[in-house]
Amino acid sequence: MTPKRFALLTLAAVVPFSWGCSDELTSPPESQDPTGITAQQIAPDLSEAPTAERYLVGFNGKAPKRLAGEVAELGGSVDAVFEKFGVAIVSGIDADGADAIGSVKGVDFVELEPMFEIGLPAAGEVQAADAGVASPSDPTGAFFYQLGWQWHMTAANAEGAWSAGRLGSPDVTVAVLDGGIDYTHLDLQGLVDMNRSANFIGDPDEFYRQIFYPTSEPFVDLQYHGTHVAATIASNAEVGAGVTSMTTLMAVKVCNLFGSCPGAAIFEGFVHAVDNGADVINMSLGGGFYKKDFPGYISVVNRLFNYAKTNGVTVVVSAGNDALDLDHEANLFKTYCDAPHVICVSATGPTSSDDIRFGPFYEVDAPAFYTNYGRSAISVAGPGGNTGGFVWEACSSFSLFYFCEGGNYILGLGGTSMSAPHVSGLAALLVEEYGRNPGRIKAAIQKGADDLGQRGTDPYYGKGRINIGDTVSD
């Protein structure tokens, strides 16, 4: 049995992989910076160290008895076995070794794990806020919300929920499968569950963490993407407002600081989130691959997402940023909009503004130029940024790419990575009403959305752009 060795790099010309973030937005001119603080690239010569490849070994029922011994003889190791999903994760073997494993009785498939090589998101300038401006009980007082920068919260009518006292509950947990979270940021202090958070990425992150921040937790965000996503879901509302301000966050680190998300790490992190009580999972990551190249992985993904539904976990995923019509890409498996029982989120945002930070912002509900779309694929749309404005949320104090030390910095990003967490925050509010019921939560989100574009289901908006206030008050 010959393992699939194409990985996702072979598809780069067909499906560029992304966090769900655009690389085409432009930064605002430095002359417009009201604080005098601009983004500083502080990373030294960080040469990328690729994550070691691992293999997915599929089987039916119990893992083959000979598997561990055969792997050991080949100089490798079985890192994890998930019998409920019929898969094991194996490292330390080469292609010949994988062929040998494929001949073991009871093994159904051996595939090189999909490696999602993703481009870093576009970013506006880093900005600092005055500390101590507001509190979680009043998100409208967040420094940058008061300045008018967070058009995305206004567009999604988050204030409608806040004014009704819907600020989230610490009894509801959203797992953020991403590159980690800065748990020290003013907007995130006390919101991250330090016991249930976990890291499924080794080097190069661990290497750089030990050099720069040796006392930090392994799930810390050395980039900035995961912190931004997390603060959109839940924030203490001192620097920037989040959809909620009291929801518990679980950091599940499955992507490294260079933007690589190994398929096996995503799998392990997903299982960890479900088994450790996540009510909602946010996946602002993904890409795609030819179905014929990874049939085993697709079967595992289907089992995995069915497992989440069975356990009452709502899964929100970003649609991607390749401007693809997902309805007409039948040969591709779009991770993770093609997985069962997900809420697949496209992006909207302003097409222009007088000032890309302060606004005023025009046509805030326009489909983002980069967003993937498709009538059968998109569930709803959410604010993600566009040519006229970024989504502004917390910047990691531990970032090796931007100077954000001090925990009072905000960063502008754009992409479906940014739209998905707005929906995850809304889903967290609905868990309070409906409990762990993914189907009912998805239906409520779609019913409460503002019907934009074509009436009913639209290729860009799905059932509409989310309306947080109206949905939780229905």
C-alpha positions as CSV (number, residue, x, y, z in Angstrom):
1,M,0.0,0.0,0.0
2,T,1.6,3.2,-1.1
3,P,0.8,6.2,1.2
4,K,-0.3,9.5,-0.3
5,R,2.7,11.8,-0.3
6,F,1.3,14.8,-2.2
7,A,0.6,16.9,0.9
8,L,-1.0,20.3,0.3
9,L,2.0,21.9,-1.3
10,T,1.2,20.2,-4.6
11,L,-2.1,22.1,-4.6
12,A,-0.7,25.5,-3.9
13,A,-1.3,26.8,-7.4
14,V,-4.9,25.5,-7.2
15,V,-5.9,26.3,-3.7
16,P,-3.7,28.8,-1.8
17,F,-4.0,27.9,1.9
18,S,-4.8,30.5,4.5
19,W,-5.9,31.2,8.0
20,G,-8.9,32.8,6.5
21,C,-7.0,36.1,6.3
22,S,-6.4,38.2,3.3
23,D,-2.9,39.4,2.2
24,E,-4.2,42.1,-0.1
25,L,-5.6,44.7,2.3
26,T,-3.5,47.8,2.6
27,S,-2.3,49.4,5.8
28,P,-3.3,52.9,6.7
29,P,-0.8,55.6,6.0
30,E,1.5,56.3,8.9
31,S,0.7,60.0,8.7
32,Q,-2.8,59.2,9.9
33,D,-1.6,57.4,13.0
34,P,-3.2,59.4,15.9
35,T,-1.0,57.8,18.6
36,G,2.4,58.0,16.8
37,I,2.8,54.2,17.3
38,T,3.3,52.0,14.3
39,A,3.8,48.3,13.8
40,Q,7.4,47.3,14.5
41,Q,8.8,44.1,13.0
42,I,10.9,42.9,15.9
43,A,11.4,39.3,14.8
44,P,15.1,38.6,14.2
45,D,16.3,36.3,11.5
46,L,13.7,33.6,12.3
47,S,14.5,30.9,9.7
48,E,11.5,28.6,9.4
49,A,11.9,25.2,10.8
50,P,9.3,22.9,9.3
51,T,7.3,20.7,11.5
52,A,8.2,17.0,11.3
53,E,5.9,15.1,9.0
54,R,3.6,12.5,10.6
55,Y,1.4,9.8,9.1
56,L,-2.2,8.9,9.7
57,V,-2.8,5.1,9.9
58,G,-6.3,4.0,9.5
59,F,-7.9,0.8,10.7
60,N,-11.3,-0.7,11.7
61,G,-12.1,-1.4,15.3
62,K,-9.1,-1.9,17.5
63,A,-5.6,-0.9,16.4
64,P,-3.7,-3.8,14.8
65,K,-1.6,-5.6,17.4
66,R,1.5,-5.5,15.2
67,L,1.3,-1.8,14.6
68,A,3.4,-0.5,17.5
69,G,6.1,-3.1,17.1
70,E,6.4,-2.6,13.4
71,V,6.7,1.2,13.8
72,A,9.3,0.7,16.5
73,E,11.4,-1.6,14.3
74,L,11.3,1.1,11.6
75,G,12.7,3.7,14.1
76,G,9.4,5.5,14.6
77,S,6.8,5.9,17.3
78,V,3.1,5.8,17.6
79,D,2.3,9.2,19.0
80,A,-1.4,8.6,19.6
81,V,-4.1,6.0,19.0
82,F,-7.8,7.0,18.6
83,E,-9.7,3.7,18.3
84,K,-13.1,5.4,18.4
85,F,-12.1,7.2,15.1
86,G,-10.1,4.3,13.7
87,V,-6.8,6.2,13.3
88,A,-3.3,6.3,14.8
89,I,-0.7,9.1,14.4
90,V,2.8,7.9,13.6
91,S,6.0,9.8,13.5
92,G,9.7,9.1,12.7
93,I,9.2,7.0,9.6
94,D,9.9,7.6,5.9
95,A,8.0,6.7,2.8
96,D,9.5,3.2,2.7
97,G,8.5,2.8,6.3
98,A,5.0,4.0,5.5
99,D,4.8,1.3,2.8
100,A,5.8,-1.3,5.3
101,I,3.1,-0.1,7.7
102,G,0.6,-0.3,5.0
103,S,1.2,-4.0,4.7
104,V,0.4,-4.7,8.3
105,K,-2.7,-6.8,8.7
106,G,-5.7,-4.7,9.7
107,V,-4.3,-1.4,8.4
108,D,-6.8,0.2,5.9
109,F,-4.7,3.2,4.8
110,V,-1.5,5.1,5.5
111,E,-1.5,8.8,4.5
112,L,1.0,11.6,5.0
113,E,-0.8,14.1,7.2
114,P,-2.2,17.1,5.3
115,M,0.1,20.1,6.2
116,F,-1.7,23.3,5.9
117,E,0.9,25.8,4.8
118,I,-0.8,29.1,5.3
119,G,0.1,32.7,4.5
120,L,0.2,35.2,7.3
121,P,-2.7,37.7,7.4
122,A,-2.6,41.3,6.3
123,A,-2.3,43.7,9.2
124,G,-2.9,47.3,9.9
125,E,-0.7,49.2,12.3
126,V,-0.4,48.2,15.9
127,Q,-2.0,50.8,18.2
128,A,-1.9,51.3,22.0
129,A,-4.9,52.1,24.2
130,D,-5.0,54.0,27.4
131,A,-5.4,51.5,30.2
132,G,-8.3,51.2,32.5
133,V,-10.9,52.9,30.3
134,A,-13.8,50.4,30.7
135,S,-14.8,47.1,32.2
136,P,-16.4,43.8,31.1
137,S,-19.8,45.0,32.3
138,D,-19.8,47.8,29.7
139,P,-18.3,46.8,26.4
140,T,-19.3,50.1,24.8
141,G,-16.7,51.8,26.9
142,A,-13.8,49.8,25.4
143,F,-11.2,52.3,24.2
144,F,-11.2,51.5,20.5
145,Y,-15.0,50.9,20.4
146,Q,-15.5,54.4,21.8
147,L,-13.1,55.8,19.1
148,G,-15.3,54.2,16.4
149,W,-12.7,51.8,15.1
150,Q,-14.7,48.6,15.7
151,W,-17.2,49.0,13.0
152,H,-17.5,45.2,12.9
153,M,-19.2,45.1,16.3
154,T,-21.6,47.7,15.2
155,A,-22.4,46.0,11.9
156,A,-23.2,42.7,13.7
157,N,-25.3,44.6,16.3
158,A,-23.3,43.3,19.2
159,E,-24.5,46.3,21.2
160,G,-28.0,45.0,20.9
161,A,-27.0,42.0,23.0
162,W,-24.9,44.1,25.5
163,S,-27.8,46.5,26.1
164,A,-30.0,43.5,27.0
165,G,-27.4,42.3,29.5
166,R,-26.2,39.5,27.3
167,L,-22.5,39.5,28.1
168,G,-21.8,35.8,28.0
169,S,-21.3,33.3,30.8
170,P,-18.2,31.7,32.3
171,D,-20.0,28.4,32.3
172,V,-19.8,28.4,28.5
173,T,-16.5,27.5,26.9
174,V,-15.3,28.3,23.4
175,A,-12.2,26.4,22.2
176,V,-10.0,28.4,19.9
177,L,-8.1,26.0,17.6
178,D,-5.4,28.3,16.4
179,G,-1.8,29.5,17.1
180,G,-2.3,30.0,20.9
181,I,-3.6,32.9,23.0
182,D,-2.0,35.7,25.0
183,Y,-3.6,35.1,28.3
184,T,-1.9,38.2,29.8
185,H,-3.4,40.8,27.5
186,L,-5.7,43.2,29.3
187,D,-8.6,42.1,27.2
188,L,-8.0,38.4,27.9
189,Q,-6.8,38.2,31.5
190,G,-8.9,35.8,33.5
191,L,-10.9,34.6,30.5
192,V,-8.5,31.7,29.4
193,D,-8.9,28.4,31.2
194,M,-5.3,27.7,32.0
195,N,-6.0,24.1,33.0
196,R,-7.9,22.9,29.9
197,S,-5.7,24.9,27.4
198,A,-3.2,22.8,25.6
199,N,-0.4,22.8,23.0
200,F,-0.2,20.2,20.2
201,I,2.7,21.9,18.4
202,G,6.4,21.2,19.2
203,D,9.2,22.9,17.4
204,P,9.8,25.4,16.1
205,D,7.5,27.2,18.6
206,E,8.9,25.5,21.7
207,F,12.4,26.4,20.5
208,Y,11.6,30.1,20.2
209,R,9.4,30.1,23.3
210,Q,12.3,28.8,25.4
211,I,14.6,31.6,24.0
212,F,12.3,34.6,24.3
213,Y,9.6,33.7,26.9
214,P,10.8,30.7,28.9
215,T,8.3,31.2,31.7
216,S,5.3,31.4,29.5
217,E,2.8,28.7,29.0
218,P,3.3,26.3,26.1
219,F,0.0,27.4,24.5
220,V,1.1,31.1,24.3
221,D,0.6,32.9,21.0
222,L,4.0,33.8,19.5
223,Q,2.4,35.1,16.4
224,Y,-0.8,37.2,16.8
225,H,-3.6,35.5,14.9
226,G,-5.0,33.3,17.7
227,T,-5.1,36.2,20.2
228,H,-6.9,38.4,17.8
229,V,-9.5,35.6,17.1
230,A,-9.9,34.9,20.8
231,A,-10.5,38.5,21.8
232,T,-13.2,38.8,19.1
233,I,-15.1,36.0,20.9
234,A,-14.6,37.3,24.4
235,S,-12.9,40.4,25.8
236,N,-12.6,42.3,29.0
237,A,-13.4,45.3,26.9
238,E,-10.6,47.5,28.1
239,V,-8.7,47.9,24.8
240,G,-11.3,46.5,22.3
241,A,-14.8,45.0,22.7
242,G,-15.5,41.4,21.9
243,V,-18.9,39.8,21.1
244,T,-19.0,38.7,24.7
245,S,-17.0,39.6,27.8
246,M,-17.5,36.7,30.2
247,T,-17.3,33.6,28.1
248,T,-14.5,31.2,29.0
249,L,-11.8,30.6,26.4
250,M,-9.8,27.4,25.8
251,A,-6.5,27.9,23.9
252,V,-5.9,24.8,21.7
253,K,-2.6,25.4,19.9
254,V,-2.5,23.5,16.6
255,C,-0.7,26.0,14.4
256,N,2.9,27.3,14.8
257,L,4.2,30.9,14.7
258,F,5.0,30.6,10.9
259,G,1.4,29.7,10.1
260,S,1.7,25.9,9.6
261,C,-1.1,23.7,10.9
262,P,-0.4,20.0,10.7
263,G,-3.4,17.9,10.1
264,A,-2.6,15.5,12.9
265,A,-2.2,18.4,15.4
266,I,-5.6,19.7,14.3
267,F,-7.1,16.3,14.8
268,E,-5.6,15.9,18.3
269,G,-6.6,19.4,19.3
270,F,-10.2,18.9,18.1
271,V,-10.5,15.7,20.2
272,H,-9.0,17.5,23.2
273,A,-11.5,20.3,22.9
274,V,-14.5,18.0,22.7
275,D,-13.3,15.7,25.4
276,N,-12.6,18.6,27.7
277,G,-16.0,20.2,27.7
278,A,-15.9,22.8,24.9
279,D,-19.4,24.0,24.0
280,V,-18.2,25.8,20.8
281,I,-15.1,25.2,18.7
282,N,-13.8,28.1,16.5
283,M,-11.6,27.0,13.5
284,S,-10.3,30.1,11.7
285,L,-8.0,27.9,9.6
286,G,-8.3,25.6,6.7
287,G,-7.7,25.2,3.0
288,G,-8.4,22.4,0.7
289,F,-7.1,19.3,-1.2
290,Y,-8.1,16.9,-3.9
291,K,-10.4,14.3,-2.5
292,K,-8.6,11.5,-4.4
293,D,-5.3,12.3,-2.6
294,F,-6.6,12.1,1.0
295,P,-9.6,9.8,1.2
296,G,-8.6,8.4,4.5
297,Y,-8.2,11.8,6.1
298,I,-11.7,12.8,4.8
299,S,-13.2,9.7,6.5
300,V,-11.5,10.6,9.7
301,V,-12.7,14.2,9.5
302,N,-16.3,13.1,9.0
303,R,-16.1,10.8,12.1
304,L,-14.5,13.6,14.1
305,F,-17.1,16.2,13.3
306,N,-19.9,13.7,13.8
307,Y,-18.4,13.0,17.2
308,A,-18.6,16.8,18.0
309,K,-22.3,16.9,17.1
310,T,-23.0,13.8,19.2
311,N,-21.4,15.5,22.2
312,G,-23.3,18.7,21.7
313,V,-20.4,20.8,20.4
314,T,-21.1,23.6,17.9
315,V,-18.3,24.0,15.3
316,V,-17.7,27.3,13.5
317,V,-15.3,27.4,10.6
318,S,-14.0,30.1,8.3
319,A,-14.9,29.8,4.6
320,G,-11.4,30.8,3.3
321,N,-10.0,33.7,1.3
322,D,-9.4,32.5,-2.2
323,A,-12.5,34.1,-3.8
324,L,-13.6,30.5,-4.8
325,D,-17.1,29.4,-5.7
326,L,-17.2,26.4,-3.4
327,D,-20.3,25.1,-5.3
328,H,-18.2,24.5,-8.3
329,E,-15.1,22.8,-6.8
330,A,-16.4,19.3,-6.6
331,N,-13.0,17.7,-6.8
332,L,-11.7,19.5,-3.8
333,F,-12.4,18.9,-0.1
334,K,-12.7,22.3,1.5
335,T,-11.5,22.2,5.0
336,Y,-13.5,22.6,7.0
337,C,-16.7,23.8,5.2
338,D,-17.1,20.3,3.7
339,A,-17.1,18.7,7.1
340,P,-20.5,17.7,8.5
341,H,-22.5,19.8,11.0
342,V,-20.5,23.0,10.7
343,I,-21.4,26.7,10.5
344,C,-19.3,27.9,7.5
345,V,-18.8,31.7,7.7
346,S,-18.0,34.1,4.8
347,A,-16.8,37.6,5.3
348,T,-18.2,41.1,4.8
349,G,-16.8,44.6,5.3
350,P,-16.7,48.2,4.3
351,T,-15.6,48.9,0.7
352,S,-14.3,52.4,1.6
353,S,-13.9,54.8,4.5
354,D,-12.7,58.4,5.1
355,D,-10.1,56.9,7.4
356,I,-9.5,53.1,7.5
357,R,-9.4,53.2,11.3
358,F,-11.8,56.0,12.4
359,G,-14.2,55.8,9.5
360,P,-16.9,56.7,8.8
361,F,-17.2,53.3,7.0
362,Y,-19.2,52.8,3.9
363,E,-21.0,49.7,2.7
364,V,-20.1,47.7,5.7
365,D,-22.1,44.7,4.6
366,A,-20.4,44.3,1.2
367,P,-19.0,40.8,0.5
368,A,-15.3,40.9,1.1
369,F,-13.3,40.8,-2.1
370,Y,-11.4,37.7,-0.9
371,T,-14.1,35.6,0.6
372,N,-15.0,32.2,-0.7
373,Y,-18.7,31.8,-1.5
374,G,-21.3,29.3,-2.6
375,R,-25.0,28.9,-2.0
376,S,-24.7,25.3,-0.7
377,A,-21.5,26.0,1.3
378,I,-22.0,29.3,3.2
379,S,-24.2,29.2,6.3
380,V,-24.0,32.9,7.3
381,A,-21.7,35.9,6.8
382,G,-19.9,37.8,9.5
383,P,-17.7,41.0,9.6
384,G,-14.2,40.1,8.4
385,G,-12.8,43.3,6.9
386,N,-12.6,44.6,3.4
387,T,-10.8,47.3,1.3
388,G,-12.3,50.0,3.6
389,G,-11.5,48.7,7.0
390,F,-9.9,46.1,9.2
391,V,-11.2,44.1,12.2
392,W,-9.4,45.5,15.2
393,E,-8.8,43.3,18.3
394,A,-6.1,42.4,20.8
395,C,-2.4,41.9,19.7
396,S,-0.3,39.3,21.5
397,S,2.2,40.6,23.9
398,F,4.4,37.6,23.0
399,S,4.3,38.2,19.3
400,L,7.7,37.8,17.6
401,F,6.4,39.8,14.6
402,Y,4.9,42.9,16.1
403,F,5.8,45.0,19.1
404,C,2.7,44.6,21.4
405,E,4.3,44.3,24.8
406,G,2.2,45.6,27.7
407,G,-1.1,44.0,26.9
408,N,-2.8,47.2,25.8
409,Y,-2.2,46.9,22.0
410,I,-4.7,46.3,19.2
411,L,-4.0,45.0,15.7
412,G,-6.1,45.3,12.5
413,L,-6.5,42.1,10.5
414,G,-8.8,41.1,7.6
415,G,-10.2,37.7,6.5
416,T,-12.7,35.0,7.1
417,S,-10.6,34.2,10.1
418,M,-12.0,37.4,11.6
419,S,-15.6,36.7,10.6
420,A,-15.8,33.2,12.1
421,P,-15.2,34.3,15.8
422,H,-18.0,36.8,15.6
423,V,-20.3,33.8,14.9
424,S,-18.6,31.8,17.6
425,G,-19.3,34.5,20.2
426,L,-22.9,34.5,19.1
427,A,-23.0,30.7,19.4
428,A,-21.7,31.0,22.9
429,L,-24.6,33.3,23.9
430,L,-27.1,30.8,22.4
431,V,-25.6,27.9,24.4
432,E,-27.0,29.7,27.4
433,E,-30.4,29.5,25.9
434,Y,-30.5,26.2,24.1
435,G,-27.8,24.2,25.9
436,R,-25.5,21.9,23.9
437,N,-27.6,21.7,20.8
438,P,-25.6,22.4,17.6
439,G,-28.6,22.0,15.3
440,R,-30.8,24.4,17.2
441,I,-28.0,26.9,17.6
442,K,-27.2,27.0,13.9
443,A,-30.9,27.4,13.1
444,A,-31.2,30.3,15.5
445,I,-28.1,32.0,14.1
446,Q,-29.5,31.7,10.5
447,K,-33.0,32.7,11.5
448,G,-31.7,35.9,13.3
449,A,-29.4,37.0,10.5
450,D,-30.2,39.9,8.3
451,D,-31.2,38.6,4.9
452,L,-28.9,40.4,2.4
453,G,-28.2,39.9,-1.2
454,Q,-30.5,37.4,-3.0
455,R,-33.6,36.7,-0.9
456,G,-33.4,33.5,1.1
457,T,-30.0,31.8,0.6
458,D,-27.4,33.9,-1.1
459,P,-24.0,32.6,-2.4
460,Y,-22.1,35.3,-0.4
461,Y,-24.2,35.7,2.7
462,G,-25.8,32.3,3.1
463,K,-28.9,33.0,5.2
464,G,-27.6,36.5,5.9
465,R,-25.1,38.5,7.9
466,I,-25.4,37.7,11.6
467,N,-27.3,40.0,13.8
468,I,-26.2,39.3,17.4
469,G,-28.7,41.5,19.2
470,D,-31.8,40.4,17.2
471,T,-30.8,36.7,17.5
472,V,-30.4,36.6,21.3
473,S,-33.6,38.6,21.8
474,D,-35.8,36.4,19.6
